[in-house]
Amino acid sequence: MCNYQTLYHGNTGYVIRCQQCKGLQLAFGTTVISFNLEEFECFTKMVTRLADDHKYESENEKAICLPLPADHVMMLLTPGEITSLSRMTAEVQALLTTYEILESAS
């Protein structure tokens, strides 16, 4: 049974981690996604790349397609949503890196 640790909680969603199996769960908008650590790192890089791409025409148009680990499942986001998701995942990634350093030191 998982014992969850909150890594991020805000108006747009949350990220929690099971302290035993190290599985992550990200909730954003109406979507909840489960990741292992490697999948989350890949997802974070992809979100960052998409957020850094400033060629979007409309700020309110859901035009950014973000593939998910499950086959044939994607998130469709606005530029504002991808920016928010990018900040969220970057903060969690920094926290995970910090925990990894602390755990390896003990």
Backbone torsions as a table, in degrees:
resi	resn	phi	psi	omega
1	MET	NA	136.2	-175.5
2	CYS	-79.2	142.1	174.3
3	ASN	-115.8	104.9	-169.9
4	TYR	-86.1	143.3	175.6
5	GLN	-116.9	128.6	179.1
6	THR	-80.8	122.9	178.3
7	LEU	-99.8	-27.2	178.6
8	TYR	-155.7	139.5	173.1
9	HIS	-149.0	122.5	-179.5
10	GLY	-152.6	-172.0	-178.3
11	ASN	-63.6	-28.8	-176.1
12	THR	-92.0	-14.5	-179.5
13	GLY	160.7	-160.5	-179.5
14	TYR	-150.5	163.5	169.2
15	VAL	-134.8	127.8	176.5
16	ILE	-124.1	158.4	-179.7
17	ARG	-134.7	136.4	173.2
18	CYS	-78.1	125.4	-177.7
19	GLN	-71.9	-20.9	178.9
20	GLN	-85.4	-58.5	-173.6
21	CYS	-91.4	-7.8	179.3
22	LYS	65.7	13.6	175.3
23	GLY	-69.8	146.6	-178.4
24	LEU	-114.8	148.1	173.7
25	GLN	-130.2	125.0	179.7
26	LEU	-113.1	128.9	173.2
27	ALA	-114.6	128.9	179.0
28	PHE	-145.4	121.4	-176.0
29	GLY	61.7	-123.0	-179.9
30	THR	-102.6	12.5	-175.3
31	THR	-113.0	136.5	173.7
32	VAL	-123.9	128.9	-175.8
33	ILE	-127.7	135.9	174.1
34	SER	-101.7	136.2	-178.4
35	PHE	-132.3	152.9	159.7
36	ASN	-90.2	174.9	-174.4
37	LEU	-60.9	-43.1	-178.8
38	GLU	-65.0	-41.2	177.9
39	GLU	-63.1	-40.7	179.7
40	PHE	-65.1	-41.2	177.8
41	GLU	-61.5	-43.4	178.0
42	CYS	-64.4	-43.9	178.6
43	PHE	-60.4	-43.9	179.4
44	THR	-60.6	-44.2	178.4
45	LYS	-62.6	-42.4	179.8
46	MET	-65.1	-43.1	178.8
47	VAL	-62.5	-42.7	179.3
48	THR	-61.9	-44.9	177.9
49	ARG	-59.4	-44.9	-179.6
50	LEU	-67.3	-36.7	179.4
51	ALA	-69.4	-31.5	-179.9
52	ASP	-78.1	-13.0	179.0
53	ASP	-83.4	110.4	-173.0
54	HIS	-101.3	28.5	-176.6
55	LYS	-95.4	15.9	-178.1
56	TYR	-77.7	135.9	-175.2
57	GLU	-78.2	-45.5	-176.1
58	SER	-117.8	131.8	-179.7
59	GLU	-68.4	-24.5	-174.4
60	ASN	-105.6	0.4	-178.6
61	GLU	-87.9	130.5	176.6
62	LYS	-78.5	88.5	-173.7
63	ALA	-122.7	-2.0	-177.5
64	ILE	-100.9	117.3	-178.1
65	CYS	-98.8	119.5	-177.1
66	LEU	-115.4	107.4	179.2
67	PRO	-65.7	147.1	179.2
68	LEU	-113.9	166.4	-177.7
69	PRO	-59.1	-27.9	179.4
70	ALA	-76.9	143.0	178.4
71	ASP	-62.1	136.5	173.8
72	HIS	63.4	25.7	178.2
73	VAL	-124.8	131.3	-179.3
74	MET	-140.2	158.4	170.6
75	MET	-102.4	141.8	176.6
76	LEU	-114.9	118.0	-169.9
77	LEU	-127.3	158.0	170.8
78	THR	-87.5	164.6	175.2
79	PRO	-56.7	-37.8	177.5
80	GLY	-65.4	-39.2	179.3
81	GLU	-68.0	-40.8	-179.9
82	ILE	-66.8	-34.5	176.5
83	THR	-65.2	-44.6	178.8
84	SER	-63.6	-44.3	178.4
85	LEU	-64.3	-36.8	178.3
86	SER	-63.6	-44.6	177.8
87	ARG	-62.0	-42.9	-178.8
88	MET	-62.5	-49.5	-178.1
89	THR	-69.4	-33.6	178.1
90	ALA	-65.7	-40.5	178.3
91	GLU	-64.1	-42.7	179.1
92	VAL	-66.8	-42.4	179.7
93	GLN	-60.2	-41.3	177.7
94	ALA	-63.8	-40.1	178.6
95	LEU	-66.6	-41.1	178.0
96	LEU	-63.4	-39.9	177.1
97	THR	-63.0	-42.2	177.8
98	THR	-62.1	-46.3	178.1
99	TYR	-61.7	-39.3	179.5
100	GLU	-62.6	-42.4	177.8
101	ILE	-63.1	-45.3	-179.3
102	LEU	-65.2	-39.5	-179.7
103	GLU	-69.9	-34.4	179.8
104	SER	-75.0	-23.3	179.6
105	ALA	-78.4	-22.0	-177.6
106	SER	-96.4	NA	NA
